Amino acid sequence: MSQNPDNRHSLQTAPRSEAEEVFEAALASYFAKRHARVDAFVDRHFSFRGSLALHRHALGWDMLRVPVNLFLTGPTAALKAAAVIVRGMGANTLANWLDTRDLFLKTAVARRIEELIRTELLGMPPDPDGRPSGDDALFRTMLADPRVSHMLREASGPAPAGKMSAVGLSEILATYRGTRTAAGEVSSACVTLGVGAVAFGKVTPGVVSLGPSVAAFIAHQAAVASFPLGATLGGLWYAVFPASVPTGLLVGAIVVLVLISASLAAFAGVIADPIQRRFGLHQRRLHRMLDVLATNLRGPSRESLAVKDHYVARLLDLLDYAAAVSRFVRPG
């Protein structure tokens, strides 16, 4: 994919203003077409049927990679927050370094989504290191301008060359990939919240707060079943005097719920994607990604893709811990 400085300087026989004009016209045309593709792209791949097709790739090692990534959302949010603080202090180089650290393991689903973004949305070759070619939509847009043909005939050098990776596409896609991990975590929190509300009538935004309710239910059922005067009287007795929950049972319930939640998170997008599509979240992220790429292509200043999903996930963690502490302070 063509890169701003390389393309402009490779047209050495043309006046700089004319080369700038050609490049700006090509960028405007290219990104207008990319933005126009967003809605169809989202409808095709993030509807229920499209997301189900994507998540077939999750069968296999993704069921191990996704749980690891869930534990990495916290450190990733910390790096993003540190980048904001450092940038506010004027250390832009360090801020950019912190902002572009990719801690997540790349899942098969993420690889497929990145491939679709490159080929269908951006119109690029699937190879991230590939040079501009007939498969490169921006390159084709530039060559379609009659002024470029004239410039190339006058120039003795080869056609413009460059790589989209030079303007931060890899980092931007890594950030986009992280939003899906965080969104999966938020989806899992919504599921536990619903289970806690329906089954136990409690606020349980995570497995830490849901675990005690599950453990208490198991302890209650075991105590009722073993009551000396029968299960009926046992139910009445333990409704007044709740059964104690062994520490081992409590810890075991939380561990089992963590494992189940982490395994199901690999497929959380099947539910989360259609919901985010319905509320326009996928569309806004992709439009924002295109805007950042356009800014980076136009000049030496670099912009990163800022997202809030990691912070929403951390807020739900805090609510989960607060609900769990409240249970211990006010049992029952």
NORNOR-V608849 format. One record per pair of residues at least 12 apart in sequence whose C-alpha atoms are under 10 Angstrom apart, sorted by sequence separation. I is the first residue (numbers start at 0). J is the second residue. D is the distance in whole Angstrom. If there is no record, write none. Layout:
I_J_D + I_J_D
This chain:
6_18_9 + 7_19_7 + 81_93_10 + 82_94_4 + 83_95_9 + 85_97_9 + 86_98_10 + 113_125_9 + 114_126_9 + 122_134_7 + 123_135_5 + 124_136_9 + 147_159_10 + 191_203_6 + 192_204_5 + 200_212_10 + 222_234_9 + 223_235_9 + 290_302_10 + 291_303_7 + 292_304_9 + 6_19_9 + 7_20_10 + 81_94_8 + 82_95_7 + 114_127_9 + 122_135_6 + 123_136_6 + 190_203_9 + 191_204_6 + 192_205_7 + 195_208_9 + 196_209_10 + 199_212_7 + 220_233_9 + 223_236_8 + 291_304_7 + 7_21_9 + 80_94_10 + 82_96_8 + 83_97_9 + 113_127_10 + 121_135_8 + 122_136_5 + 123_137_8 + 189_203_9 + 190_204_8 + 191_205_6 + 192_206_9 + 195_209_6 + 198_212_9 + 199_213_9 + 219_233_9 + 220_234_9 + 222_236_10 + 223_237_7 + 290_304_9 + 291_305_10 + 4_19_10 + 7_22_7 + 79_94_9 + 82_97_5 + 83_98_8 + 121_136_7 + 122_137_8 + 123_138_9 + 188_203_8 + 189_204_7 + 190_205_9 + 191_206_7 + 194_209_8 + 195_210_10 + 198_213_9 + 219_234_8 + 222_237_8 + 223_238_10 + 288_303_9 + 289_304_10 + 3_19_9 + 6_22_8 + 78_94_9 + 79_95_10 + 81_97_7 + 82_98_6 + 118_134_9 + 120_136_10 + 121_137_8 + 122_138_10 + 142_158_9 + 188_204_5 + 189_205_8 + 191_207_10 + 192_208_9 + 288_304_6 + 80_97_9 + 81_98_8 + 82_99_9 + 118_135_9 + 122_139_10 + 142_159_9 + 187_204_9 + 188_205_5 + 191_208_9 + 192_209_8 + 195_212_8 + 199_216_9 + 220_237_9 + 287_304_7 + 288_305_9 + 78_96_10 + 79_97_7 + 80_98_9 + 117_135_10 + 118_136_9 + 141_159_9 + 187_205_8 + 188_206_8 + 191_209_7 + 195_213_9 + 198_216_10 + 219_237_7 + 287_305_9 + 3_22_8 + 78_97_6 + 79_98_6 + 185_204_9 + 187_206_9 + 191_210_10 + 219_238_9 + 222_241_9 + 223_242_9 + 287_306_10 + 2_22_10 + 3_23_9 + 77_97_10 + 78_98_7 + 79_99_9 + 138_158_10 + 185_205_9 + 222_242_7 + 284_304_9 + 1_22_10 + 78_99_9 + 79_100_9 + 138_159_8 + 184_205_10 + 221_242_9 + 222_243_9 + 284_305_10 + 75_97_9 + 76_98_10 + 78_100_8 + 138_160_9 + 219_241_7 + 220_242_9 + 284_306_8 + 3_26_9 + 75_98_9 + 78_101_10 + 138_161_10 + 218_241_9 + 219_242_6 + 75_99_10 + 78_102_10 + 218_242_6 + 219_243_8 + 75_100_8 + 216_241_10 + 217_242_10 + 218_243_7 + 219_244_8 + 75_101_8 + 132_158_10 + 137_163_10 + 215_241_9 + 216_242_9 + 218_244_6 + 75_102_7 + 131_158_9 + 215_242_8 + 217_244_9 + 218_245_8 + 74_102_8 + 75_103_8 + 131_159_8 + 132_160_9 + 215_243_8 + 216_244_9 + 130_159_10 + 131_160_6 + 214_243_10 + 215_244_6 + 71_101_10 + 72_102_9 + 130_160_7 + 131_161_7 + 214_244_7 + 215_245_9 + 218_248_8 + 71_102_7 + 72_103_8 + 130_161_6 + 131_162_7 + 214_245_9 + 217_248_9 + 218_249_9 + 71_103_7 + 129_161_9 + 130_162_6 + 131_163_9 + 212_244_10 + 214_246_9 + 217_249_10 + 70_103_9 + 71_104_9 + 128_161_10 + 129_162_7 + 130_163_9 + 211_244_8 + 214_247_10 + 215_248_9 + 68_102_8 + 69_103_9 + 128_162_7 + 129_163_9 + 214_248_6 + 215_249_8 + 68_103_5 + 127_162_8 + 128_163_8 + 129_164_10 + 211_246_10 + 213_248_9 + 214_249_5 + 217_252_9 + 67_103_8 + 68_104_6 + 127_163_8 + 128_164_7 + 213_249_8 + 214_250_9 + 67_104_8 + 68_105_9 + 127_164_7 + 128_165_10 + 211_248_9 + 212_249_9 + 214_251_8 + 215_252_10 + 65_103_9 + 68_106_9 + 210_248_9 + 211_249_6 + 214_252_6 + 64_103_9 + 65_104_8 + 210_249_7 + 211_250_9 + 213_252_7 + 214_253_8 + 64_104_6 + 65_105_9 + 123_163_9 + 210_250_8 + 212_252_9 + 213_253_9 + 63_104_10 + 64_105_8 + 65_106_7 + 127_168_9 + 210_251_9 + 211_252_7 + 212_253_10 + 64_106_6 + 127_169_8 + 207_249_10 + 210_252_5 + 211_253_7 + 61_104_9 + 63_106_9 + 64_107_9 + 207_250_10 + 209_252_9 + 210_253_5 + 213_256_9 + 61_105_9 + 62_106_9 + 209_253_8 + 210_254_8 + 61_106_6 + 207_252_9 + 208_253_9 + 210_255_9 + 60_106_8 + 61_107_6 + 206_252_9 + 207_253_6 + 210_256_7 + 59_106_10 + 60_107_8 + 61_108_8 + 206_253_6 + 207_254_9 + 209_256_8 + 210_257_9 + 59_107_9 + 61_109_10 + 205_253_10 + 206_254_9 + 57_106_8 + 58_107_9 + 206_255_9 + 207_256_9 + 56_106_9 + 57_107_6 + 58_108_9 + 206_256_6 + 207_257_8 + 56_107_6 + 57_108_6 + 117_168_10 + 205_256_9 + 206_257_6 + 55_107_9 + 56_108_5 + 57_109_9 + 205_257_9 + 206_258_10 + 54_107_9 + 55_108_8 + 56_109_9 + 206_259_10 + 53_107_9 + 54_108_6 + 56_110_9 + 206_260_8 + 53_108_6 + 54_109_10 + 56_111_8 + 117_172_10 + 205_260_9 + 52_108_10 + 53_109_9 + 113_169_9 + 116_172_9 + 54_111_9 + 50_108_10 + 53_111_7 + 53_112_8 + 113_172_7 + 112_172_9 + 113_173_9 + 110_172_10 + 113_175_9 + 109_172_9 + 112_175_10 + 113_176_8 + 109_173_9 + 112_176_9 + 191_256_10 + 109_175_9 + 110_176_9 + 109_176_6 + 44_112_9 + 99_167_9 + 101_169_10 + 105_173_9 + 108_176_10 + 109_177_9 + 101_170_8 + 104_173_10 + 191_260_9 + 99_169_9 + 100_170_8 + 103_173_8 + 106_176_9 + 109_179_9 + 190_260_9 + 44_115_9 + 99_170_6 + 102_173_9 + 103_174_10 + 105_176_8 + 109_180_10 + 98_170_9 + 99_171_8 + 101_173_6 + 104_176_10 + 105_177_10 + 188_260_9 + 100_173_9 + 101_174_8 + 103_176_8 + 104_177_10 + 187_260_7 + 99_173_8 + 100_174_9 + 103_177_7 + 187_261_9 + 40_115_9 + 99_174_8 + 101_176_10 + 102_177_9 + 40_116_9 + 98_174_9 + 101_177_8 + 184_260_9 + 187_263_8 + 103_180_9 + 184_261_9 + 187_264_7 + 190_267_10 + 183_261_10 + 186_264_8 + 37_116_10 + 40_119_8 + 41_120_10 + 185_264_10 + 40_120_7 + 183_263_9 + 184_264_7 + 187_267_7 + 39_120_10 + 183_264_6 + 184_265_10 + 186_267_6 + 187_268_10 + 37_119_10 + 182_264_10 + 183_265_8 + 185_267_9 + 186_268_8 + 36_119_9 + 37_120_7 + 183_266_8 + 184_267_8 + 36_120_6 + 37_121_10 + 180_264_9 + 183_267_5 + 184_268_10 + 186_270_8 + 187_271_9 + 35_120_9 + 36_121_9 + 180_265_9 + 182_267_8 + 183_268_6 + 186_271_6 + 33_119_9 + 34_120_8 + 182_268_8 + 183_269_10 + 185_271_9 + 186_272_10 + 33_120_6 + 34_121_9 + 180_267_9 + 183_270_9 + 184_271_10 + 32_120_9 + 33_121_6 + 179_267_9 + 180_268_9 + 183_271_7 + 186_274_10 + 32_121_9 + 33_122_8 + 179_268_8 + 182_271_7 + 183_272_9 + 241_330_10 + 32_122_10 + 182_272_9 + 241_331_8 + 30_121_9 + 29_121_9 + 179_271_9 + 29_122_10 + 179_272_9 + 182_275_9 + 75_174_10 + 76_177_10 + 75_177_8 + 179_281_10 + 33_136_10 + 32_136_10 + 72_177_8 + 76_181_10 + 71_177_10 + 72_178_9 + 75_181_10 + 178_284_9 + 29_136_7 + 30_137_9 + 29_137_6 + 69_177_10 + 72_180_7 + 73_181_9 + 208_316_10 + 28_137_9 + 29_138_9 + 68_177_9 + 71_180_9 + 72_181_7 + 175_284_8 + 207_316_9 + 29_139_9 + 70_180_10 + 71_181_10 + 175_285_9 + 205_315_7 + 206_316_10 + 208_318_9 + 209_319_9 + 26_137_7 + 29_140_7 + 69_180_7 + 204_315_6 + 205_316_7 + 208_319_6 + 212_323_10 + 25_137_7 + 26_138_10 + 28_140_7 + 29_141_9 + 68_180_7 + 69_181_7 + 72_184_9 + 203_315_10 + 204_316_8 + 205_317_9 + 207_319_6 + 208_320_7 + 211_323_8 + 25_138_9 + 27_140_10 + 28_141_9 + 68_181_9 + 175_288_8 + 204_317_9 + 205_318_8 + 206_319_8 + 207_320_7 + 208_321_8 + 209_322_9 + 210_323_9 + 25_139_9 + 26_140_8 + 66_180_10 + 69_183_8 + 70_184_10 + 174_288_10 + 204_318_7 + 205_319_5 + 206_320_9 + 207_321_10 + 208_322_6 + 209_323_8 + 212_326_9 + 22_137_10 + 25_140_6 + 26_141_8 + 65_180_8 + 69_184_7 + 203_318_8 + 204_319_5 + 205_320_8 + 207_322_8 + 208_323_4 + 211_326_8 + 24_140_9 + 25_141_5 + 68_184_10 + 172_288_8 + 202_318_9 + 203_319_6 + 204_320_9 + 207_323_6 + 208_324_8 + 211_327_9 + 215_331_9 + 24_141_8 + 25_142_9 + 171_288_7 + 202_319_9 + 203_320_9 + 204_321_10 + 205_322_9 + 206_323_9 + 207_324_9 + 208_325_9 + 22_140_9 + 23_141_10 + 25_143_9 + 65_183_9 + 66_184_10 + 171_289_10 + 203_321_10 + 204_322_8 + 205_323_9 + 208_326_8 + 22_141_7 + 25_144_8 + 65_184_10 + 203_322_7 + 204_323_10 + 208_327_10 + 211_330_10 + 212_331_9 + 21_141_7 + 24_144_9 + 168_288_9 + 171_291_8 + 202_322_7 + 203_323_8 + 0_121_10 + 21_142_10 + 168_289_10 + 171_292_8 + 201_322_9 + 202_323_9 + 0_122_9 + 22_144_10 + 0_123_7 + 21_144_7 + 168_291_9 + 185_308_8 + 0_124_9 + 21_145_10 + 167_291_9 + 168_292_7 + 184_308_9 + 185_309_9 + 188_312_8 + 21_146_7 + 22_147_9 + 166_291_9 + 167_292_8 + 183_308_10 + 184_309_9 + 187_312_10 + 201_326_10 + 20_146_10 + 21_147_7 + 166_292_7 + 181_307_9 + 182_308_6 + 185_311_7 + 186_312_9 + 189_315_9 + 0_127_9 + 166_293_9 + 168_295_9 + 178_305_10 + 181_308_6 + 182_309_8 + 184_311_9 + 185_312_6 + 188_315_7 + 192_319_9 + 0_128_9 + 18_146_9 + 166_294_9 + 167_295_8 + 178_306_7 + 180_308_9 + 181_309_5 + 184_312_6 + 185_313_9 + 188_316_9 + 0_129_8 + 1_130_8 + 2_131_10 + 17_146_9 + 18_147_8 + 163_292_9 + 166_295_5 + 167_296_9 + 174_303_9 + 175_304_8 + 177_306_9 + 178_307_8 + 179_308_8 + 180_309_9 + 181_310_9 + 182_311_9 + 183_312_9 + 184_313_9 + 185_314_10 + 0_130_6 + 1_131_6 + 17_147_10 + 165_295_9 + 166_296_6 + 174_304_7 + 175_305_9 + 178_308_6 + 179_309_10 + 181_311_8 + 182_312_8 + 185_315_7 + 0_131_5 + 1_132_10 + 165_296_9 + 166_297_10 + 171_302_9 + 173_304_10 + 174_305_8 + 175_306_8 + 177_308_8 + 178_309_7 + 181_312_6 + 184_315_9 + 185_316_9 + 188_319_9 + 0_132_8 + 6_138_10 + 18_150_9 + 163_295_10 + 166_298_9 + 171_303_7 + 172_304_9 + 174_306_8 + 177_309_8 + 180_312_10 + 181_313_9 + 184_316_10 + 13_146_9 + 17_150_10 + 163_296_8 + 166_299_9 + 170_303_8 + 171_304_6 + 0_134_9 + 1_135_9 + 13_147_9 + 166_300_10 + 167_301_8 + 170_304_9 + 171_305_9 + 0_135_6 + 1_136_10 + 2_137_10 + 6_141_10 + 166_301_7 + 167_302_8 + 168_303_10 + 0_136_8 + 1_137_7 + 2_138_10 + 13_149_9 + 14_150_10 + 166_302_9 + 167_303_8 + 168_304_10 + 0_137_7 + 1_138_6 + 10_147_8 + 12_149_10 + 13_150_6 + 167_304_10 + 0_138_6 + 1_139_10 + 12_150_7 + 13_151_9 + 0_139_10 + 11_150_8 + 12_151_9 + 1_141_9 + 10_150_6 + 11_151_9 + 12_152_10 + 13_153_8 + 9_150_10 + 10_151_7 + 12_153_7 + 13_154_8 + 9_151_9 + 11_153_9 + 12_154_6 + 10_153_9 + 11_154_7 + 12_155_9 + 10_154_7 + 11_155_9 + 9_154_9 + 10_155_10 + 11_156_9 + 10_156_8 + 9_156_8 + 10_157_9 + 9_157_8 + 10_158_8 + 9_158_8 + 10_159_7 + 9_159_6 + 8_159_9 + 9_160_8 + 6_158_9 + 7_159_8 + 6_159_5 + 5_159_7 + 6_160_6 + 5_160_7 + 6_161_7 + 3_159_10 + 5_161_6 + 2_159_9 + 3_160_10 + 4_161_9 + 5_162_9 + 108_265_9 + 1_159_7 + 2_160_7 + 3_161_8 + 108_266_10 + 0_159_10 + 1_160_6 + 2_161_5 + 3_162_10 + 106_265_9 + 0_160_7 + 1_161_5 + 2_162_6 + 3_163_10 + 108_268_10 + 0_161_6 + 1_162_6 + 2_163_6 + 0_162_5 + 1_163_6 + 2_164_9 + 3_165_10 + 0_163_5 + 1_164_10 + 2_165_7 + 3_166_9 + 0_164_8 + 1_165_9 + 2_166_7 + 0_165_9 + 1_166_10 + 120_285_9 + 0_166_10 + 121_289_9 + 116_285_9 + 120_289_10 + 66_257_9 + 70_261_10 + 66_258_8 + 69_261_7 + 66_259_10 + 68_261_9 + 66_260_9 + 67_261_8 + 66_261_5 + 69_264_8 + 65_261_7 + 66_262_7 + 69_265_10 + 64_261_10 + 65_262_8 + 66_263_9 + 68_265_10 + 63_261_8 + 64_262_9 + 65_263_9 + 66_264_7 + 62_261_8 + 63_262_7 + 65_264_7 + 66_265_8 + 62_262_6 + 65_265_6 + 61_262_9 + 62_263_8 + 64_265_8 + 65_266_9 + 62_264_8 + 63_265_8 + 61_264_10 + 62_265_6 + 61_265_6 + 62_266_9 + 99_303_8 + 60_265_10 + 61_266_9 + 98_303_8 + 99_304_9 + 59_265_10 + 95_301_9 + 98_304_9 + 58_265_8 + 95_302_9 + 98_305_9 + 57_265_6 + 58_266_9 + 95_303_8 + 56_265_10 + 57_266_7 + 56_266_10 + 54_265_8 + 55_266_9 + 54_266_6 + 53_266_10 + 54_267_9 + 54_268_8 + 55_269_10 + 51_266_9 + 53_268_9 + 54_269_7 + 50_266_9 + 53_269_8 + 50_267_10 + 51_268_8 + 52_269_9 + 50_268_7 + 51_269_6 + 50_269_5 + 51_270_9 + 49_269_9 + 50_270_8 + 47_268_9 + 48_269_8 + 50_271_9 + 51_272_10 + 47_269_6 + 50_272_7 + 83_305_10 + 45_268_9 + 46_269_8 + 47_270_7 + 49_272_9 + 50_273_8 + 45_269_8 + 46_270_9 + 47_271_9 + 49_273_9 + 45_270_10 + 46_271_10 + 47_272_7 + 48_273_9 + 45_271_9 + 46_272_7 + 47_273_5 + 79_305_9 + 45_272_5 + 46_273_5 + 47_274_9 + 79_306_9 + 44_272_9 + 45_273_6 + 46_274_9 + 79_307_10 + 44_273_9 + 45_274_9 + 46_275_9 + 47_276_10 + 45_275_8 + 46_276_7 + 76_306_10 + 79_309_9 + 80_310_9 + 41_272_9 + 42_273_9 + 45_276_6 + 46_277_9 + 76_307_9 + 79_310_9 + 41_273_9 + 44_276_10 + 45_277_10 + 76_308_9 + 77_309_9 + 76_309_5 + 77_310_9 + 41_275_10 + 42_276_8 + 75_309_8 + 76_310_6 + 41_276_7 + 42_277_10 + 74_309_10 + 75_310_10 + 76_311_10 + 41_277_10 + 45_281_8 + 72_308_10 + 73_309_8 + 76_312_9 + 77_313_10 + 72_309_6 + 73_310_9 + 76_313_8 + 38_276_9 + 41_279_9 + 72_310_9 + 41_280_10 + 42_281_10 + 73_312_8 + 41_281_7 + 42_282_10 + 72_312_8 + 73_313_7 + 38_279_9 + 40_281_10 + 41_282_7 + 72_313_8 + 40_282_9 + 38_281_9 + 39_282_10 + 69_312_10 + 73_316_10 + 37_281_9 + 38_282_7 + 41_285_9 + 37_282_6 + 38_283_10 + 40_285_10 + 37_283_9 + 37_284_10 + 38_285_9 + 34_282_9 + 37_285_7 + 38_286_10 + 37_286_7 + 36_286_10 + 34_285_8 + 35_286_9 + 33_285_10 + 34_286_6 + 37_289_10 + 33_286_9 + 34_287_10 + 34_288_10 + 34_289_7 + 30_286_10 + 33_289_8 + 34_290_9 + 31_289_10 + 30_289_7 + 30_290_8 + 30_292_9 + 30_293_7 + 29_293_9 + 27_293_9 + 26_293_7 + 26_296_8 + 26_297_8 + 23_296_10 + 22_296_10 + 23_297_8 + 22_297_9 + 19_297_10 + 3_293_10 + 3_295_8 + 4_296_8 + 2_295_9 + 3_296_5 + 4_297_8 + 2_296_6 + 3_297_6 + 4_298_8 + 1_296_8 + 2_297_9 + 3_298_7 + 4_299_8 + 2_298_9 + 3_299_9
